[in-house]
């Protein structure tokens, strides 16, 4: 009985002490080049309603903000996504916006302690290069590196892999 008590106390102490650890910042980057013009690509991404077209269906993405949404600095977008099958409210703000170049959405309320997503659009000789730079922090420090490696990073990779396929399908069908 004493050994079980010490194991439970050790786990609790480990968990509590993890709150004093520094939050680890994780990064994810994705690039994709598509054969299309910058106007068409930027217009597509400037309509938040199109997010549902490039988000895996199992995430249950649903915009709550009345549409159409004017994409501009200061725009706030509320939506729900499923995380582990449980619907979660998420609120983001467009904190930076340069037409036909880039925009940044940052989480105001949601499942992460920090979510900063920079979307960059570069005109190339072959079309348009889309660059996604995501910086995020998990809400709990407890085993954050392990949780990120086993659960979160693969999930983000899956989302952007799906997004890449849907973007190719979208713009290839127009040419």
N, C-alpha and C positions, 0 to 999 in steps of 0.2 A: 504494500500500500504506500509506503514512504517513497519508493522509487517513482511511482506514478505521480505523486504529488510534486516531486522535484522536477520531473519532466514537464508537467503542466506549468509550473512556476517559471521554468527556464524558457519555455515557449512564449509565455506572456511577457516576460522581461525582454526577450529578444524582439518581440513585436513592439513593445512600448519604446524601447531604446531606438528602434528604427525611425521613430518620428524625429529624432535628433540628428539623423543623417542628413547630409545635403541632398536636395532633390537632384536627380540625374536628368540631364537634358538629352533627349534622343533626337536624331535627325533622320529624315528619309528624303531621298531625291529620286526623281524620275524624269526621263527625257523621251521625247517622241517627235519624230519628224513626219509630217503628212503633206501630201501633194495637194495643196489647196492655197487659196489666197488669204492674206492676213485679214481682210475685211470679213470674210465669211467665218473664219475661225474665231476671231475676237467677238463677233456678233453672237455666235453660238454660246461662248463662255460668259458673255455679258448678260445672259438671261438665266438667272438662278433656277428658273423652272426646268431648264435642261439638265440639271443635276440628276433628276430621277432617271433620265435616259442613260446616264453613264455610271450609275451606282448599282451594285449587285442587288437584284430583287429581294434576296433574303434579308437585306438590311432594312427593308420596310421604310425606305426614305419617303417622307411626306412633308411638303412645305405647308406651314401654318399661316405665314404672312400672306395677306391678300395679294394676288397677282393682277397685272404684271408688276414686277418689282423694278424700280429704276436703279440700275447699277451705278453707284457713285460713292465717293468717300462719305462715310457716315451712315450708309444704308445698313439697316438691321434686318436680319433674316432669321425667323424662327422656324424650326422644323423638328420632326421626330425621326429618329433612327432606332433600329433594334440593335441592342448590344447583348449578345448571348441570348437572343430571343425576347429580350425585355425592352419595350419601347422607352426611349429616353428623349427628353426634350433637349434641344440644342439651340443656342442662340449665338449667331456670329455677327460681327460688324465688319464692313469693308473699311479698313483703316487707311488704305492707300489705293489710289486709282489713277492710272495714266492710260487713256484710251489707246488701244492698239499696241500697248507695250506690256503692261502688267497690272495686277491688282493683288491686294493682300486681304485675306479674311482671317479674323482672329476670334476665337471662342470667347464669348462673354459669360456663357453659362453652358455647362455640359459635362461630359464624362472625364475630361482631362483637367489637370491643374493649369495647363497651358496648351494651346493649339494655335499655331501661327503658320498659315499656308500662303506662300507666295506663288502666284501664277505668272509666268513670264512667257511672252510670245515674241519670237524673233523671225523676221522674214529672211529666208535663205534662197539660194538659187534653185532649190528643189521644192520650195513651198514655204512651210511654216514649222519652226521648231517650238514645241511646247515644253516648258520646263516647270516642274513642280518641286518646290522646296518646302518641306514640312518640318517644323520644329515642335516637339511636344514633350510634356512632362506628365508622368502618371500621378494619380491622386495620392497614392500611398507609397511611402518609401520602402515599406516592408517587401523585401525580395524583388525590388523593382527591376533589376537587371534580368533576373530569371523570368519574371512575368513578361517583360518586354520581349525577350528572346523567344520564348515558347508560345506566347499568345498574341501579343499586340503587334509586333513587327511582322509576323506572317499574315496577320489579318490586314494590315495596311498594304502589304505587298499584294495580297489577293485583290483588294479594292482597286488598286492602281493598275493591276494586270487586266482586270475586267474593264476598267475605264479605257485603257489603251485599245482593247479590242473593239469596244463600242465606238470610239472615236474613228478608228480605221473604217469600220462599217459605215458610219455616218458620212464621212467625207469621200470614201470610195464610191458610195452609191450616188453621189452628186456629180461625179466626173464622167 
